Amino acid sequence: LLSFLPERSNLAGVRHILLVLSGKGGVGKSTISTELALSLRHSGKKVGILDVDLCGPSIPRMFRVQDNDVHQCDSGWVPVFVDQDKSISLMSIGFLLEKPDDAVVWRGPKKNALIKQFVTDVAWGDLDFLIVDTPPGTSDEHISTVEALRPYKPLGAVLVTTPQAVSVGDVRRELTFCKKTGLRVLGIVENMSGFVCPHCSECTNIFSKGGGEELAKHAGVPFLGCVPLDPQLSQSLEEGRDFIQEFPKSSAFPALAHIAQQILDGTSQRSS
């Protein structure tokens, strides 16, 4: 029993753990993780992001803290805080690489060991939400992450897709993965869903339309909403700025706020 105590204590102050998953790369998991964290902070919540995408750690850059170092404390690693209030904290392999261009050329066991260490050895303190940003697919890393988090009873997973059938097919496999590993699906987000022209306001469905909603209906899981393509959103992520605060008039803003609100509503229902 005693050997488990230090492990438990690092996640003991975390109220809800969410995983952001997709069967496909490039659908915007890190974008959704980042904007979800910013939306939840906007609602007065304390949020951590654990970036377990070991080969493509983009979270540090999206918060403009890629040059920060991780420090040790008695109970493990201290996460990197993105603001003075310490309302968003991050942990990523991006902080541990000697040079930003270093590639992580590791076999499975070494990756799995680091993921277990990330889950147990980061001193998060008190958090309302811990968002786990995952790599694409249903690989070793996912199994390690889900198994390492299982004792802490994660709230569930948010699945991200883009509208086209190829992407939706890959996310369907992710649904099967969730079922097999006993991970509850909180809902599906359709990202890059249409582009509203800033000049004429016409909406163009660049990547076809409606695949995410159809998949949610077919799988009997909630559809959390569509996030349109928005150059302002891309730019704010490139520059590490707070989109939620800076662009409340953007068409992506209500979509992101609505997704965050549904997650908040879900947690309040579960705890009541």
Disulfide bonds with the S-S distance in Angstrom:
none
